[in-house]
Amino acid sequence: MSEYIHIVSLIAPSPPNFGGAFDLFYKIPALAKAGKKIILHYFDYKEGRGVEGLEQYCVEINKYNRTVFLKSLLSLKPYIISSRIEAELIHRLNRDDHPVLLEGIHCTGIIPSLNKRKILVRIHNDEAEYYQQLYQNESNVLKSFYFLYEATLLKFYQKKLSLDPTFVFVSEEDQEIFKTKYHQRNQIFLPCFLPWQKTSSVTGKGNYCLYHGNLSVSENIYAALWLASSIFSQIDFTLIITGKNANELKDKLPENSNIQLIETPSDDELSLLIRDAHINVLPSFNNTGVKLKFLHAMFEGRFCVTNEAGAKGSGLHSGFHTANDNESMIQLIKELLSKEFTEEDIRQRSELARLYNNDINAEKLIELL
C-alpha cells in the first residue's frame, strides 16, 4: 500500500463554511494523522476560498482553473464534470501510481485518462437528483433551464459511469440509489468528516427556535419561508432565521412579529445560536446527500426537529424528532416547547459520536486503498 494519496477536490476546501466543504476539509488532517502523505489538487474558482489551515497536512498542493462554461458545452457532458477535465491535472496524476481520491462526481471526467491504479470516488450527492430538485424549486427562468439541462445530462452520465472505482458515499440513501438505479456494486457508506467530535448540547430550555442555512440557495429559502408562513404563523414563539443573505427575506416574510432575521453569523455566533435554541427546526425539501446543518444541530443543539428528507441518509436513528406535514410539524413543536431538554435526551444521541468519528473513518478509508 502506498503511503501517498492524491486527493482531487472539486473546490478549494478552505474555509469549511458550508456543508459540502466540511467533508473536504476535515478529511485531510484525519488522513494525515493516520500516516498518509497527501498530494492535494483543487479547482480554484470561488473568491475567498483556498487551502488555509491545510498546508501542514499536505506534502504538495496544486490548483487548477475550471474550463469556461461555453467551451465546456462542446463536450456534451454535464458542466460540473466537463469543466474539471484538466490536462495538467491528468499529467501530474500519471507521473506515479499512487491511489487517487476523487471528491465528487464532479471530478470523475478524468478517470478514462488515468493510468491503472486504485481510484476512490467520494459521492457527496446524487447530483442528477439534486439538480432536478434545484430545477423544481427555482423561480428564475434562466437558472431553472440550466438546472434542468444539467440534471438531464447528469442522469445519462451517471448511468454510463465506470464501475471500476470504489464509490464511497456520505449518505446511505444515495448509496442505495446508486446500487439500484446506476448498478454500482463496488461501494461503501462512510460518514462525513466533521469538526464536531463529541456532543456539546446543554440541558434546559431556550427562548427561541432556530432555522439556519445558506439563504442564497433556493431550497433553503423555500424551507425558511414555509416555516415562517405555514408553521410559526400558528405558533406563539420566536423563530430566528439565520444565514447568508438572511436579510433578503425581510420583504418576503408574512406580517408576523415572532420572526427574527440574523444576517451571516460567524461560526462562533452560529454555534451559540444553535446551542441556545430550544428547538433547531430544520426541514429539508431535498432528499439527496446528508444535511450538515442537521448534524451540527445534533452535536451542539437541544431538540432537533426535521422531516424524513432532512435526516435521511445520515445513518442516525435516534435523538431527533420528525414531522412530514404542516399539522404534525405544528403539533410536534408545540409539544416540545413545553418540555425541558434533559441528560436522557443527550444520551439518546450516543450513536452520533461513534458514527461520525474522524479517526475511525480515516482508518476505514485507508483500508479501501
N, C-alpha and C positions, 0 to 999 in steps of 0.2 A: 504493500500500500504506500502510495506517495505521501510524503509529509507536506507537499504543496497542494493547494487547491486554487483554481481560478474561480472567482465569483463575478458574474456579469450582471450588473444591476440595471434595471430598466430606467432608473432615475438616480440622481445624486442622493445618497441615503441620509444625508445630514442637512438640517436637523430633523429628528424624529418627531415632527409636529403635526402629522396627520396619520390616520390609521394605517395606511399601506406602508409607511416608512418605518413603523416600529419593527416589523419583522426584518426588514432590510438592514436596519441599523444594529439592533441588539444581537442578531445572529453572529456578527463579525467578532466582537470581543469574546463571545461564548466559544466560538470555534478556535480562536487564538489561545484562550485559556486551556483548551483541551489539547493544545500542541500543534495545531495546524498553522502552516505558513501561508498567508493569504495574499494572492495577487488579485487586486480589485480592479475591475473595469466598470465604468459607469457612463451613462449618457447625460451630458451637461446641457440642459435646455431650459431650466427653470431658474429665473433670477432669485438670488438669495439662498440657493442650495449648493452644497459642496460635500466635503468629506471631513469637516471639522470634528475632532474628537475620535476619529478612527485611524489617524495616521500611525499611531503607536502599535496598532494591531495588524498592520499590513506591511509586507516586505516590498511591495510595488503597487503603485496606483496609476491608472491610465484613464483619461477621459476622452470622450468622442462626441461629435455633433450628430444630431439626427438629420436624415435626408429631408429636404423641404417637401411640403405637402404635395404640390403639383407634380414634382418629379416622381414621387413615390406612387402616384396614381397609375403610372405606366405599368407597374408590376402586377396589378390586379390582385394584390394581397392586401389584407387589412392594413390601414395606415400605421397602427400601433406596432405592427410587425415589420412591414417593408421599410419604415423609416429607421429601423435599427439593424439592418443588414449592412454592416460597415467593413470595408476591405481591410483596413488597418487592424481592426479587432480580430478578424479571422486570421490574418498573418501572424499576429502576436500569439494567438492561441495555438497555432500549428507549429510553433517553434519547439514545442515539447509535447509530452503525452500525459501531463498532469490532468486529473479529473476536473470537470467543469460543472459548476452550479449555475444554471441559467435562471435568473429571477423573473418569473412570469412568462406566460405565453408570448409576451412582447418580444422576448429575446430568442425565440426558437427558430427564426428565419435563417440563422447561420448554421443550423445543425447539418444540412447536407454538405456544407463546405468544410467541416471539421474532420481532421484525422481521427482514426479509430482510438477511442479512449472512453472512460466511464463518464457518462453525462447524466446529471440530475436536473429535472425541471421543477422548480418551485411554483405551484399553482396557487395564486392568491385569490382567484375568482374564476368562475365560468364566464369568461369575457363576452361570449356571444349572448348569453342571457342578460348579463349586466348591461350591455349596450342596448339590448331590446327594451329593458326596463327604463333606461335613460330616455329612449325614444318615446315611450308611453307617458312619461312624466314631464316631458319638455314642452313648453308653450312657444318658444322661439322657433319659427318655421325653418330657418336655415340650420340651426343646431339639430332640430328634430330630423331633418332629412339626412344630415351627416350621421347621426346615431343609428338610423335605420339602415343606411348604406353599410356602415361598419359592422353592424350586427349580422347582416346578410353574408358579408364576406367572411366574418369570423366563424359562423356556423359551418360554412363549406371548408374553411381552413382547419378547424378543429377535427372535422371528420377525416381529413387527409393527413393529420399529424402523425409523424413517425411513432411507432410503438416500441422502438428500441430503448430510449432513455427510461430511467426510473422517475416516475412522477410523484412528487412529494406535496401533499395537499395540506393547506391550513384549515380546511373545512371538511368535515365528514360528509356533509350534504353534497358538496362539489365532487368529492371522491366517488360517491355513488353514481352521480350523474355521468361522470366521465367513464365509469365502468359500464353502465347500461346503454348510454347514448352514443359514446365515442369508442367503445370497446377497448378501453385502456385496462390492461391487466397488471402491468408491472408498476404497482403503485402502493403508497403508504400514507396514512394520516400522521402528520407531525404538527402539533400545535404551534401557534405563533410564538416568536421570541419577544419578550415584553420587558419593560422597565420595572414592573412590579413583580416581586418575587415572594411576597407574603401579604396577607390581608391586613389592612390598617383601618378597617371600619371601626366606628365608635358607637357605643350603645346610646340609648336615649331617644329624644325626639328632635326634629328640626322644625323650623317655622316657614319652610317653603318647599315646593317641588322643583325639580330641575330637568330641563331638556338641553343637551349640548350637542353641537355638531358644526361642521363647516357649512354655513348658510349661504354659500355661493353655489352649492350643489343642489340640483332641483329636487331630488328625493328628500333631502333634509329640510328644505323649505316647505315641501308638502307636509311632512310629518309635524313640523313646528306649527304650521297654520291649522292643521287638523286638530292638534291638541288645544290650541287657543280657541278655536271656533266651535268644535264639536264636543270637547271633553271638559275643559276648565270653565267654559261658559255655564256649566251645570254644577260646578264645584266652588264653594266659597273658601278658596285657599289660594295663596300666591303661587304662581308658576313663573319661574325665571327661565328665559330662553337666552342661551349664550353661545357665542362662537364667532367665527369670522363672518363679517357682513351682517351681524345681527340687527344693527340699527336700520338696515334697509327694509326690514319687515314692519317698521313702525306704521306706515300708511296702509298696510295690508291687514293689520290686526283688527278684530272687532272692538267696538266700544266696550272695553272690559277693564276695570280698574285693577284686577288681580294679576295682570300680565306685566312682567318687567323684562326689559332687554338689557343685556350687558355685552358690549362690543369687545371682541377679540381679547379675552383674558390671557394673561401669561400662563405658563404651565403651572406655576405655584398657585396662582389665583384660581385656575380651573380645579386643581386638586382640592383646594379649600372649599370651593362651591360644591363639589361632589361629596366631600366628607360631611359638610354641614347640612345638606339637604335631608329632609325626612324621606322623600322618595325620589329616586332618579327614574324618570319616566322616559323610556327610550323605544318607542315603537319603530319598526322598520317597514318600509314598503318596497324593499329589495331583498330577495331571499338568496343572494349569492354571497360567497365569501364568509368571513367572520367579522362581526361588528366590534371593532376595537373599543368604541365608546361604551358598549355593553360590558366588556371585560374590565375596563377602567372603573366603571361604577361598581362592579362586583368586588374588585380588590380594595377599593377605598371608600365606598359609599354605604349607606344604610339600606333601606328597602330598595329593590330594583324591580320595576315593572316594565315588561316588554310584551311583544306578541310572539307567535311561533316563529315568524321570519326573523325576528331580532335575536333569538337565541339559537336558531337552527345552525347546525354545523360546528358549534363550539365544543362539543363533547361534554358539556355540562348538563346535569340533570336535576340539580337541586340548588337551593339558596336564592332563587328568584321567583317571581310571580308572572303569570301570563294571562292576557285577555285579548280576544281577537275581534271584538266589535265594540261599538260605542257604548252600549248599555252595560256590558260586562266590565269594560275598562273603567267607566264611571263608578260602578258599584265597588270594584276592587280597590280603587284609590280611596274611596270614602272609608272602606273598612280599615285600610292600613293607616289612615290618618288618625284613627282612634287608638292605635297600638304603639307601644314602645319597641324599639329595636333592641334586642337582647343578646346576651352571650350565646344563647342557644341558636339564634339566627346566624351568628358568626360561625358557629360550629357546623352549621349546615352547608357552609362553603368550603369544607375541608378538602374536597377533591380539587379545588381551584389551584392551590399552590403546588399540588402534586402533578397535575396535568400540564401546567404551564411553567415547569422548572427548566430554566435555560441550560443549566449544566447537564441535566439528564438528556434533554432533547438534542444538545450538541453531540453527545456521545452516540445517540441513535442515528443522527445524520451521518456521522463519520463511519458508522458500521455499513452504510449503504455505498460507500465509495470503493 
